[in-house]
Amino acid sequence: MIVGVLALQGDVPEQTRAIARLGVQVRPVRSPSDLEGLAALLLPGGESTTISDLIDRAGLREPLTTAIRSGVPTLATCAGLILLSRYLEVSAEGRDPHPLGILDVRVRRNDFGRQRESFEAPVRVEGLRGGPFPGVFIRSPRILLVGPGAEPFAWRGSEVVGARAGNTWGLTFHPELTDDPRVHRAFLQRARVARRSV
Ligand code: GLN
């Protein structure tokens, strides 16, 4: 089973480590041919405008969109979620990324006050046993709305911090930056089931 990690910018080494520790083969995705035969895909955190530009430069926009839409299970964190989203609020800061427009959520980038730009907080993730997940938030986006095409599955208090549609998952926090493998493991389990049913 080969899992691809979009490897253009961002926390690629951390995502690679987080998924490799579960015993799968990892392939960095830098060009369209890297998408062939993937059992799952990770979209890392980073700087979403930069990643968006690099996606275009690599000729990956169309093949990536097609791969995710055609059902390659995808886990996107933070900037990855921004790229996956269907609706992105225009930010006051300047240049915004062009999202792939797949996951039915509306997001706003960098939506936390300065002193709370980065913080840790417990997160409840549906289906995870063993108590709250340690949520690491780094200049994270906020999910303003989950549309009818997606469902919330992770919360910080009453705030939605994760949404998914089938096997397409987006999180505003970074499970790859913790020692807790439960989110990646749950995602991988879904990916394995998806593979068996094709
Ligand atoms: N603030 C970044 C952006 O808007 C996302 C931060 C992250 O991925 N940790 O692209």
Residues whose N, C-alpha, C, O or C-beta is under 5 A from the ligand:
A	BS01	LIG	G45 G46 E47 S48 T49 T77 C78 A79 R109 N110 I138 R139 S140
